[in-house]
Amino acid sequence: MRTYEANGITLERVRENVWEIPKEGAMRVPARVLASESLLDEISDDRTLQQLQNVTQLPGIVKHAVCMPDGHQGYGVPVGGVAGIDAETGCLSPGAVGYDINCGVRMMTTNVTYNDLRGNEEELVEALFAAIPCGLGSGGVVERDQATVDAILASGIEWAIDAGYAVEGDRTHCEDEGKRPDADPDAVSQRAKNRGKTQIGSLGSGNHFLEVQRVTDIFDSATADAYGLEEGQIVVLIHTGSRGLGHQICSDYLDEIERRHSDLLGRLPDKALAAAPARSDLAASYYGAMCAAINFAWVNRQVVMHQTRTVFEQVFDRSWEAMEMELLYDVAHNSAKAEVHEIDSEERELYVHRKGATRAFPAGRDEVPDTYRAVGQPVIIPGSMGSGSYVLRGGAASMTETFGSTAHGAGRLMSRTQAKQTFWGGDVKKELQNQQHIYVKANSGATIAEEAPGVYKDIDSVVAVSDALDIGDPVARTFPVCNVKG
C-alpha cells in the first residue's frame, strides 16, 4: 500500500486521488483527502491535515471527514472540509461552517456575446464598480430599518421578489429556492442585524468579486443546453456572502458555546471546533440563526445581480429581459444543513457541514430544481481572475463519496500577507489587461495583489480530481473579461 507522510501524519492511498488518514486514538472516523499527489503536496504545506484529523473527533460524525482537492488551512476546520454529523446524537459546529455563512456563488447567463462586449470592457467594469458597493465595511444598495432586515432573514428571496429586486425565475433557480424555512430572526443578535442592515447588496472584501466572463469551452453539450450555456456567450459570476451579519452570528455562538458547553469544548482538540450538542437549545438557536444568515446571503447576491442587470441595460441600451439575463443557479459554500443520507444501508438525518465546499447533488434528487433534475444540480467553481472558472453538474458518486459535495474553487496557495509581499497590485492589473485582455477594478492595489492569479492552485487540476471521482462532472469552462474585486 502506498503511503504519504507530512507533518507527522501518515495517509494511505485508497485508490487514485483518494488518500485516507486511518482512524486512531481519539478519532471517531477516518479522514479522507481527495487530491492528486501534486495537490496533496500543496495541501500538506500548512495545517490542513491536522485540522482535518481534528474534525474526526466531533461527536456524532459518521463515515469519514473529507477534504476537497482545493483544501487549505482555515479557522479550526480546513477550507474544503465536509463532515456528516448525526442530527440526533451529534452536534452543530459554527467553526465547521465558517464566519461567512452562505458565502457562495451565482451565475447569470445572457444572450450577449463576447463580440458584442469587445470595446466596452472598460466602460462596463467602471459602471459595475460604481453601482455595487465593495470593500471592507462598504455600504449597501438597500439600507433599511430593522423590520426590513427581519423580513429578509425570515423570507429570503421572497422578500426580494416583493421588493422588486427579483423575479420568479430567480427563486426557482436558487439552491433551497432562496429560502431556509427553519430561519429564526429572533435567534440573531441585535448587533448582527445592525451590521447587516447597511450591507444588503454589497460584495464586501477579501476574495469576493463580480466577474463578467465568456464561455470558452463546452464539455457536455446536452447538459450545457439544459443550463443555457454556449460558446462565446457572456455570463456573470457573483461571489459574496452574508457579510458582517454572518460573521457576527458565528462570533456570537462561538462565545455562547464556550460559556454554556465548556464540557464538550474541553474534550475537543481545538477551541475553534466549538460545538453545541444536537437537539440542545443552543444548537436549535444556532441553526435558526445560521438559516437566517443563509437567507440574508441569498438576498445579498440577488440585489447585486439586480444592480448588474441595471448596469448592462445602461451600457448596452437594451432591457435585461431582452438580453435574457437569467439566473443559471446559486449555490452555497458555508453551511450545515439537515439532509438525509444513506449510511451503512440506513437512511439517517445528518447535519452536513460544508466549509468551503459546494453541494453537488446528482440527477434525480428532489432538492435539484425541476429544470435540472434530469441532468443534475449545477455546480459553479470559480478559479482565479486570470485562469477562468468551471460549471459542473453534480456527479453520480457524490452521495456515497462526499455527502453530495465537491470543491468550491481553486483554493489558496498563499496567505494574503504572503501575496502582498510577492505581488504588486498595479503590475498584476496591467499584466491582466495587456496580456489577457482582462479588465480589473478594485478599491486598492493591495486587494488585487491578495487575489493575484499566482496566489491560487491550478483550477484545472482541482476540477480534474472532481471529474475523475465522479463527484462533479465538467459541463463548461469560462474565462474572465471584467472583474470587480471586493
N, C-alpha and C positions, 0 to 999 in steps of 0.2 A: 504494500500500500504506500502510495506517495504521500509525503507529509510536507508541511511548510511551517517554518518557525519564525516568529517575530515577537519581540518584546516579552520573551519568556512564555509565550502561548504557542501551543502546537495545534495546527489544523490538519485534518486528514482529508484527502481528496476522495469524495464520494463518487463523483463522475465529472466529466468535463464541465467546467465553470461552477461546480458546487463543492465547497470546502466546509468542513464541519469541525467545530471545537467540541470534543466529546464531553458528555455530562460527567462532572466530577465534583467532589467537595460539596459546597453549598448550592451548586447549580441544580435547578429543578428539571431542566430540559437541556438538550444540546443547543448549540448556536450555529447557524449556517451563514456563510458569506457566499453570495452569488457573484462571481467575478472570474475573469481570465487571470492568468498569472501576472500579466503586466499591470492590470488594475489592482490585483491583490498587493503588489509591491507598493502601489501608491496608497492604498487603504491602510497598510501596516506602518506608514510613516508617522502616524500620530497615535492617539489613544483610542481609536475606533474599536479595535478588537477587544481591549479591556472593557470599554463601555458596553459593547455587545454582550460580553460574558456576564457583566453585572446585571443586565436586563433579565437574564435567565433566573435570577433569584426573586423576581417579583411573584407574590402569592397568586396562585391560580393560573400561571402561564401554562399553555399547552403546546404540545408538538415540538416546536423549536422557535427560538428567536431568529430573526432573519435580518441580514444587512444587504441592501441592494448594491448593484455594481457602481453606483455613484456615491457610495457611502463615504462619510468623513466625520471627524470628531465634532460632537455637538455639546449641548448642555446636558450632562448626565447620560443621555441616550444618543447614540450616533445619528446624525442626519442620514436618512436612508434606512432607518430601523423600523421593523414591523414586529408586533407581538400580539398574539391572540390570547386573551385572558378571560377565564370563565366569569360570566356575568353574575353568578350566584356566590361562588366561593373565592373569587379572585379580588381584584382591586381596580381602581381607576388612578392613573398616574399623570398629573399635569405635566411633569417633566418628560414623559414619553409621548406627549402631544406637542409640546413646544410653546414658546411665548406667542408666536404669531399664529394664533388659532385660525384654521382655514386660510392660511396663505395658500394660494392656488393660482391656476391659470385658466383663462378662457380664450378661445379663438373665434374670431368673426370672419366669415367668408364674404366675398364681394364678387361682382362681375366686372370690376375694374381690372385691367391687365397691366402688366409691367410696362408695356409700351405706352399705355395711357398715362402712366405716372412719370415716366422719364422726363426730366426737365423741371418737374415740380417738387423734387425731393426737399430742397431747402425751404421752400415756402410751406410745405406740409409739416416738416419737423418743427419749424418755428411756431406754426399755428397750434400744433398739438401741445407744445411746451407751454404756450400762453394759456391754453384752455384747461389744462389738467394740472392741479397743484401737485408738486413733488418736492422731495427733500425732507430732511428731519423736521418733525413738527408739522410744518406747512399748514395750509388751511384746508378747506373742503369746498366742493361745489355747492353742497347743501348744508347750510348752517341753520339749524332749527332748535326748538326747545326740547325739553326732556320728553314731552309727550311723543314727539316725533321719533326720538331715539328708542323709546319703549316700543312703539309700533313697529319699527324696523327690527328690533330684537325679537319680537314675537312673530312677525309675519314674513320677514324676508322679502323675496321678490314680489309677493302680493302687494306690499307697500309701494314698491317701485312702479308697478302697473297702475295702481290707483293714483299715484302722484305724477304720472306721465313720463316716467323715465324708462319704461319697459313696455313690451307688447307680449301677447300670449306666447308667441314662439320662443321668446327668451326664457320663459318659465319652463316650458316643456323640454327644452334642450339644456337644462341645467341639472347637475347632479342633485338628487333629492327634490327635483323640481323647485329648487331655490328656497326651500323652507324645511327646517327641522321642527317637527311638531312638539318635541319634548323641550323646546326652548322655554326658559323661565326668566323673564326680565327682572323679577324680584330677587333672583339669586346673583345679580350683577351689582357690584357696589356703585355708590354714587360717584366715587372718584373715577371708576372705569367709564361710566356713562358720560361724565364731563369731558374726559379725554376723547371719546368717540364723537361727541356732539359737533366738534369743529373739523372732523376729518372724513366726512362722508363724501366720497368721490375724489380720493387722492391716492397717489402712488406710494408715498412715503419714501423711505431711504433704503440704503443697502443694495440688495440685488434685485429690487423691484424695478419694473420697467414697462413701457409700452413700446412694442416693436411692429412696424409695418414690414411685411415680408412678402416675398414672391415664392410661389410653388415651383420648385426646380425639378423634382422627380416624383413619379408615381410608381409605387412598387406593387400595389394591389388595386387594379383598375375597378373591380366590382365594388370593393369597399369604398374606394375613393369616390365613385359615383354616388353611393349612399350618403357619404359625408359632404357631397357637393364640392369636391376638390378636383382641379385640373391644372396641368402645367401652364405656367405663365400668369396665373391668377394672383391677384393681390389679396392677402389675408392680414388680419391684425391680431397680434397676441398681447394679452394684458396679464401682467403678473403683479399681484398685490394681495393683501390680506385684511385682517381685522384691525390693523394699525394699533394705536395706543390702547384702545379698548381691550383687545385680546391680550396684549402684554400685561395690562393691569389685572385682568382676571386671573392669568397664570400666577402672577406675583401674590395676589390676594389669597389664592387657595393653597399655594405652597406654604405661606406663612400660617394659614389656619390648620393645615395638616400637621405642621411641626408642633403647633400648640395642642391639638386635640388627639393626635395619633402618634405621639412620640415613641410609643412602644413598638409599633410597626416600623417606624423610621429607624429606630435603633438596630433593627435586625437586617437592614439593607446595607449594601456595601458602599453606597454613595448617597449623601443627603439630597442630591439633585433628583433621585428616583422617587422622592416623597410620594406616597400613595395613600388613598383612603380606601378602607375595606369596602368591597362591593356590597350594595344594599344598605350601607350606613347612611345616616342623614347627610353627612358631609359629601359622600360620593354622589348622592342624588342631587345635592345643591350644585356641585361642580358640573355634573352632567348637564343640568339645566342651563347653567351659565355658559358652558362651552358651546352648547347647541345655539344659544342666543348669539354668541360671537360668530358662529358659523353663518347664521342668518345675516348678521351685520356685514360680513365679508362678501356674501353674495351680492348684497345691495351696493357695497363699495365698488366692486368690479362692474356692476351693472351701470352705475352712474358714470363711471369712467368711459364705458362703452357708449353711453348716450352722448357724452361730450365728443367722443371720436366721430360718431355719426354726424354730429353738427359741424365739426371741422371739415370733414370730407365734403359735405354739402357746400360749404363756403369755397373750398379750393377747387372743386370740380363743377360747381354750379349745376348740380343735379340733386334731387331728393335722395335721401338714404334708401328709400324704398326702391327707387329706380335703379340704384346701384346694388340692390339686393344685398344689403349689409345685414346678414343674418347670423345669429349665434350658432356655431357648429356645436360647441359643448363647453361646459365649465366644470373643472374638476378641482377638488380639494387636495391639499398635501398634508396638512397637520390636523389630525382629528383622532377621536376614539369613539367609534360608532358601534352600537349594539347591532350585531349581524349574526345570522345563523350559518354555521359551517359544520361540515361533517368531520368529526374527529373519532377515529377508531370505529368507523361504521355507525356512528351515532350522531344525530344532529344535536348541536349544542349552541346555546346563545353565548356569544363572546363579545367582549369589548375589544374590537380590533384597533389597536393603537398604531397609527401610521404617522411617523415623524419624518417629513421629507420623503414621502413615498406616495404614489398615486394609486387609487383604486383602479383595478383593471379587470372588470367582470367580463366574462366571455359571452358569446351569443346564447340567447335563451333565458338569461337571468331576468326575473321580474323587475329588478332595480334599473335595468337598462331601458331608456326611453323606447316607446313603440317604434319610432322611426329607425332605430339602430338595433333593435333586438335580434334581428336575423343575422347581423354581421358581428355584433359585439360592441361594447362601450368604447367610444373614442378616448384615447389616452394621448395627452399632449406633453411632450418632453422638450423643454427649451434647452438650447445649447448656449454658448457664449455669444456676445454680439458680433463676433467675427467668424462664427462657424456654422450657424444655422440651427434649425430645430427639426423635430420629427413629430408626425402624427402616427400613432399606432392604434391597434384595436386590441381589446382585452384578449389574451391568449387562452387556449383551452386548458393549459396546465396550471393556470394561475391559482385556481381554487385549491388544488392539492399541494402546490409548492409554496405559495406565499400569502395565503388567506385572501386571494383575489387582488394582488398588488404587484406593482412594478416600480421602476425608478421614476424620479421626478425631475431630473435634469442631468447636467454633465457632472456636477459635483466639484467642489473647490479643491484645488491643489495647494493654494497659498492662503494664508490668513490675510485679512485686509491690511494689516500693518506691513507684512512682507510685500504685498502687492504695491503699496505706495513707495516702498523702498526700492522696488525693482523697476517700476514703470513711471513714466511722466505722462499725465493725462493729455496734455496738449499734443505730444508726439503720437500717442495712441489714436487720438481723434483724427489727426492729419493722415496717418497711415491708413486708417479705415476708409477715409473718404478718397484719398488719392489712389490707393492700390485696389480697394474692393468696392468702391462706389457706395459706401455705407455712410449715411449722414447721422451723426450723433449729437444730441443736445442734453446738457446736464447743468446742474447748479454750480458745479465746480470741477476743476481738473482732477482733484483728488477722487471724486466719485467715479470718474472714468477710469482712473488708474486702478482703483479697487476692483473693477469689473473687467479689466483688460482680458482679451482672449487667452493669453498665456496663464491666467490665474486658474483656469478650469481644465478638467480632464477632457479627453477626447470623446466627444459625444457619440461618434460613430462606434467606438469600442463599447460604450455603455449600452447602446441600442443593440449591438450585435449579440451581447450576452442575453438580453431580454428576448431577442428573437430565437436564439439557439435553445433556450429553455422553454420556449412557447408560453411565456407569461405575458408577452406583449408583442404583437406582430406588426412590422412596419407597413404603413399604408402610403405615406408621402413624406417628402423632405421639403423644407422651406429654407430660404436664405434671407438675411436682413436687407432692408432698403433704408429705412429710417428707424432710429432708436431714441426714445426719450427715457433717460435714466432717472430713477429716484435718488 
